[in-house]
């Protein structure tokens, strides 16, 4: 069983705070790293898919970095808003075969209050 | 509207009965996936299919079966052999294209309760 760890498990911040989460994963057999946002009562929604060591991606106030050699990724949210409240999932693709197979972490649950 | 539909949203079954969960997509995606979520755990892959008439076991396939007769449909059957079937089940698909670093699109999920 591949070990994908996300920290913290949960986070409570105030509107306007910036925050970041960590995803760590085995660095062997790495192909890609996915980040998803899962809001309550909705479906998980893709944020980023990253493949290259040192990759950095940005979508609005959210950005992510990737270190494949040491096996970690950071997700940053700048100036958190209540609508950012969700569970953030990371999922590396570590499959040795040709198909994409993701191993999900348990997520970081973010709550942003006014 | 393009998307992935799962039905029903809530499903109740008696222990020992097989039950089939529906997953349909009109996104023209080749690959489809079934995941299971339990409290305190990440999504775990049950089965996946890269093309029609082909599917592979995921990490927790025991007690489940699937079929992929049409591109749009990937039903999951939870058999009586599955020891702990009560869970939230998510279906996903990913678009065609070169390489495999493609995001997955998720359905709304089915919550199965076995009484």
Interface residues (C-beta under 8 A of the other chain):
Chain A: X1 X4 X31 X32 X34 X36 X42 X43 X44 X45 X46 X49 X51 X89 X91 X93 X98 X99 X100 X101 X102 X103 X104 X105 X106 X107
Chain B: X4 X31 X35 X40 X41 X42 X43 X44 X45 X48 X50 X56 X58 X59 X90 X92 X94 X100 X101 X102 X103 X104 X105 X106 X107 X108 X109
